Amino acid sequence: MTDLDALTRRALGDPPPDPHARDRALVRLRSQISDAQGSVVSARRARSSRLSILAAVGVIVVGVSIVGVASLRRPLAADELTHLAQINHEWLIGRQAPSVRIEEAGVRSGQDLTTGQSFALIVRSLFSRSTNPDGSMDQTQTVVSVEFASEQDRATWEAMGSPKIPHAGQVITDHFEKPLYDLHAISTDPITLERNLRDGSVTGFALDDEQTFDEIGSLLAESELTPDQRAALYHVAASLDGVDVLGDTVDPLGRLGIGFSMAMGGSREVLIFDRNTGQPLAGESLPLDGESGGPWWWRAFHYESAPPSA
């Protein structure tokens, strides 16, 4: 579940979604992102929480575009992930891991449970986190942009009395008594680490293969991990059954990397990594059939460069 999703659901509950609002939002998202990604692909060919919204539903975002080979199954995926572990380990020698901000984008649907009216918003937010000396965590969410998926959605919102919705520039702060992850449970031994991931020692809840794959992408963005801890995470990912390598993949922000995917229930989880540094660039969740409205959510990592250590 995304940060945006978790915060909003925690604050507002989880009413049933409106598929028509989702469809309207998806049409607009497709139009917006196809323009941006079309220019990226053309250039490559030439060169070679808590939001104040009436109700919250899942995320449907078009973000990633596969550029290269179609899915190639293991053991190629395991080889590529093992190679990325080596690249990332070497890249981190003599430098501090960069700090990270998380960007998430998705469709939010406000719904009047009495009349059944609903509207869809396209919401994009940035998240930054800091850990306090006592182990607690502070999170700041900054809403980057909010727009209606269509004029019909705007009209519906007005007909509903213009209920409060998030707005660009809105800042929401949260305090958590415990961090999202117990980084001390991330062993440098891949076998021990996999056991700690599965039994909930790292995340606070037990994980299956698919959830482990998804969480590894987020864990690798944690700047406090040592190079050896990070390498172990890559090796655990490489050991999972069902991981495919997608080849060259453009992330939601237009950055080119190498993509990996794994089926998870009715969705396919995708992780995208920078080939030169091994750092995770983004992750998203897509429908397995590829025809159910595009990706459901995406998350991208913004890194702030850290100078080499002395």
LINBEL-V313376 format. One record per backbone hydrogen bond with DSSP energy under -0.5 kcal/mol. CO is the residue of the C=O (numbers start at 1). NH is the residue of the N-H. If there is no record, write none. Layout:
# LINBEL-V313376
co | nh
CO | NH
CO | NH
This chain:
# LINBEL-V313376
co | nh
2 | 6
3 | 7
4 | 8
5 | 9
6 | 10
7 | 11
8 | 12
9 | 13
17 | 19
18 | 22
19 | 23
20 | 24
21 | 25
22 | 26
23 | 27
24 | 28
25 | 29
26 | 30
27 | 31
28 | 32
29 | 33
30 | 34
31 | 35
32 | 36
33 | 37
34 | 38
35 | 39
36 | 40
37 | 41
38 | 42
39 | 43
40 | 44
41 | 45
42 | 46
43 | 47
44 | 48
51 | 53
61 | 63
65 | 250
72 | 245
73 | 76
75 | 79
76 | 80
77 | 81
78 | 82
79 | 83
80 | 84
81 | 85
82 | 86
83 | 87
84 | 88
85 | 89
86 | 90
87 | 91
88 | 92
89 | 93
90 | 93
92 | 95
94 | 309
99 | 304
101 | 302
102 | 127
103 | 300
104 | 125
105 | 298
106 | 123
108 | 110
108 | 121
110 | 119
111 | 113
112 | 116
117 | 112
119 | 110
120 | 149
121 | 108
121 | 123
122 | 147
123 | 106
124 | 144
124 | 145
125 | 104
126 | 142
127 | 102
128 | 140
130 | 138
132 | 135
135 | 179
136 | 132
137 | 176
138 | 130
139 | 174
140 | 128
140 | 142
141 | 143
141 | 172
142 | 126
142 | 144
143 | 169
145 | 124
147 | 122
150 | 154
151 | 155
152 | 156
153 | 157
154 | 158
155 | 159
156 | 160
157 | 162
158 | 161
167 | 170
170 | 143
172 | 141
174 | 139
176 | 137
181 | 183
182 | 185
183 | 186
185 | 187
188 | 190
189 | 193
190 | 194
191 | 195
192 | 196
193 | 197
194 | 198
195 | 199
196 | 201
196 | 202
197 | 200
198 | 207
200 | 204
202 | 182
208 | 212
209 | 213
210 | 214
211 | 215
212 | 216
213 | 217
214 | 218
215 | 219
216 | 220
218 | 221
219 | 222
221 | 223
222 | 225
226 | 230
227 | 231
228 | 232
229 | 233
230 | 234
231 | 235
232 | 236
233 | 237
234 | 238
235 | 239
236 | 239
236 | 240
237 | 240
240 | 243
244 | 261
245 | 72
247 | 259
248 | 67
248 | 68
249 | 257
250 | 65
251 | 254
255 | 251
257 | 249
258 | 273
259 | 246
259 | 247
260 | 271
261 | 244
262 | 269
264 | 267
266 | 288
267 | 264
268 | 286
269 | 262
270 | 284
271 | 260
272 | 281
272 | 282
273 | 258
274 | 278
279 | 274
281 | 301
282 | 272
283 | 299
284 | 270
285 | 296
285 | 297
286 | 268
287 | 290
295 | 61
297 | 285
298 | 105
299 | 283
300 | 103
301 | 303
302 | 101
303 | 305
304 | 99
307 | 96
